[in-house]
Amino acid sequence: MDHEVFDKVKADLSADEAYLRNHEHRFRLSAEAVQAADKSSGDTPRLLDIGCWPGYLSLYFQRQDWEVSAIDLKPDRLPIISEAGIELLAHNLNDSPDLPFPDNHFDTILFTEVFEHLNPASFKELFAGIERCLKPGGRLILTTPSRFALNKSLFIPNRWSEPEVDEEGHGHWKEYKLSEVIACFENTGLNVIRKQTISFYSHLGRSNETGYFPLENWTAHPNKLRNFGKILINPIRNLPLFRDSLFVVAQKDLKAG
């Protein structure tokens, strides 16, 4: 990853710095996974950023000379993306699960922290659309919270009996086990090449007053008792079963299309 380019993106999106403090580790690992993909064809690689807010990855790859397209539920909150020359479309995947792009178009599709916001009834059509839009050999990078994250309500077995969404369907419909995410790739031409639980957030402390911060600095922030508790259980939170996130990479069949 080009850290100098990413730091410039951070500076340009400083209004969302509080969000970045929580999600920067995810952004960086997702970018590294994209750049690990083979781009040996010599053509300008194309990337789709699904649910691109607040825009860090879209801008980063555009500045890395990728041809970037993005969709978001409310693109009017992202003027910097459009002003950068990135194709940005308003699109609600719950209403229209298929993607509004040509067949065999993208080298990579980023699908980070969006999966949990979608009605599961849309998944079959959504994954068919992702497969259609990827080039043969193209990759999908998917991240989503883990159902078994120890820092959440692990011991409330009925937590996901009803979606945690508002009247418009915005919120988390569900959080998933890794096996449930992998099942979405069955009967598709997308082959899972990486599947793991991962800790994006266990190194962070939090207080209502100062937001997210490195957990090691817990004595300098309010909510000391809660953050000290996080330190005590951190070894367990980082065990594979209890990590906070799921990370999946799938590749479209090379002979498809």
N, C-alpha and C positions, 0 to 999 in steps of 0.2 A: 504494500500500500504506500502511496506517495503521501507521507504525513504533512509535507509542506502544503500540498494542494488542499488536503482536508482541513488543515488549520486555517487556511484562507476562507474556505466555506464556512467554518465555524464563526469566523469574524463577521462574515456577511450575514449570517443568520443569528446574530447575537441576541435578538429579541426572544429567541426560543432557547436560550442558554440553560434555563432551568430544566427543560425537557431533555436536553442533550446530556446533562449531568447524570441522568438516570439511564439513558439509552446509548451512550457513546460506545461502550464495549460491544454492543450488538451491531451498531453501524460498522465498526471497524472489522469485526469478524465476517460480517456479510460481504463487505467490499473485498476482503481477502478471498472469500470463496468464489466470488464472481471472477476475480482476476486470475484465479487458478485454472479457469476454463481455457480450453485450447482455442486460440484465435489465429491459427496459422494460415487461414485462407488469404490474408492480405487485404481483405475488404474492411471498411469501417464497420466495427461491430455495432449491433443494434441491441438496445436494452429497453425493457418496459418496467417501470416502477409502479406497482399496483398499490394504491393507497399511499401516495408519496409524501404526504405531510410529515414533518415540516420542510422537507426538501433537501436534506443533507446528501442523500445518496444520489438523487437526480442531478444535483449540481456537481457533485464530485465526479461522476462518470462523464458528464458533459464536458468538464474541464480536462478530462483524460482522453478527450477526442472520441468518445463514443457518440453514436447517434441515439439520443434518449427520447423516449415517449413516456408519458406519465398519465395516470388517471387518479382522480380524487373525488370524494363525495362533495367537497366544497372548494373548487379550485380558486374561487375569488379570494380566499385567504392566503393564496400563494402567488402574489404578483411577481415576486422575484424569479419564479420558475418560468413564467411566460416571458418576462422581460429578457431572460437569458437565451431565448430562442428555442426552448424546449417545448415540444408538442404536449399540451396539457388539456385533457378532456374531462368534463364532468361526467361521472358514470357511477351508478348505484348498482353494485353487483347483486344485491338482494332482489332488486327489481328486474335486472337484466344480467343474468349470470354469464352469458357469452361475452367475449371481448370484442370491441369494435375495431379490429385490426385485420389485415390480410393474412392469408395462410402462409406458413413457413417464413415468417417475417423477422423474428427476433432470435438473436444468439442467446440471450439470457432474459429471464423474467424474474424480477424481485417480488417476493410475496411475503413481506416481513411484518409481523404483528397486525395482520388483517384477518387471517383465517378465523380467529375466535370471534370476530365481529359479524360473521356471515351466518345466515340461516342455513343450517345443514341441508335443507331441502334443495339448495342450489348447487350442491357440490358436484353432482354427476355432470350437469351441464357446464359448470365452471371448469372442471378439470378437462373435459373434452375440448373446451375453447382454448385452454392453456396449451394443450397438446397441438391443436390446430395451428396456433400462432407461432409456436417455436419452430425453428429450422431443424432439420434432421441433425442430431448431435447437440442441439441446444439444451440449455439447462434451466431448471427452475430452482430457485433458492427460497426455501420456506422456513420461517421461524414463527413460533407461537408459544404462549405460556403453557407450562405443564400442569396437568390436573393434580399431580402429586407434589407440587412445590411445597416444601415444608413451611415456607413463610406465608402460606395462604391457609385456607380453611380445610386442611387435609382431613380433619376428623369430623367434618359435617357431611355425612354420606349423601344427603339429599340436596346438597348445595345446587346442583345443576339439574334438578328436576324441572325447574322453570327457568327460561332465559332471563338474564339480568339486563333487560333492555327497556327503553322508554317506549312511548306510544308510537314513535316513528321507526322502532326497531334498532335504535342506536344503542350500543353497549356490547357486552359480551354475551353471545348466545350460549356459549359453553366453552370450557377449557378441557383439553383432551389428553388422553394417554397416547404414547407414541404409537402403539399398535392401531389406534383409531385413525391417526393421520395416515399411516402407511396403507391402511385399507382403502383409502381414497384413490390410490394408484392402481388398484386391481382393475383388470379389464381395460387398461389404457396402454398406449405405447410409450409411457413414461417409466423408465426403469430407475428405481431408487438406488443411488450409488453411495449415499452417505445418510446415516440415520443415527442420531444420538441425543441424549439429554445433555444439557450444557448449562453452566451457571453464568448468566449475563449480569445478575444483580446482587449476588451474595456478598460482594465486596463493598456494598454501599450501606451507609447509615442514612437515617432520615429524621427530620424534625419538621413540624408544621411551620416553624419560624424561618428556618434556613434552607429547607428543601433537602435534596440529596447531597451527600458528601462522602468522601472515603471513610469507610467504617473505622479505620485505624485512628481517625481523628475524633472519635466519639466523645472524648472528654471536653472538647472545645465547643460542643453544641448542646442545645436543650434535648430533652427526652433521653437523658443519660441511661436511665434504668432499662428502657426498651432496647436501646442500642447495645448496651452491655449484654442483654439477653441474646441479641443476635450474634455477638461474638462467641458466647458460650455454645450456641447450637450450630455455629458455622461449619464445624467438621461434618455434622450430620447433613446439613443443607447441601454440602458438596458431594455427598455420596450419589452415585448415578441415579438411584430411584427418586431421590428427593431434590434434584436440581430443578431450577425454576423454569427452564425453557426447553423446547424441542427444536432441533435443527435438522432439516431434511434437504438433501440435494437429489434431484431426479433429472435424468437425461433422456431426451427423446431418441427413439430408435434411429440409428444412422440410415436405415433403409426406408424409413417412413417418408411420407410426403409425395 
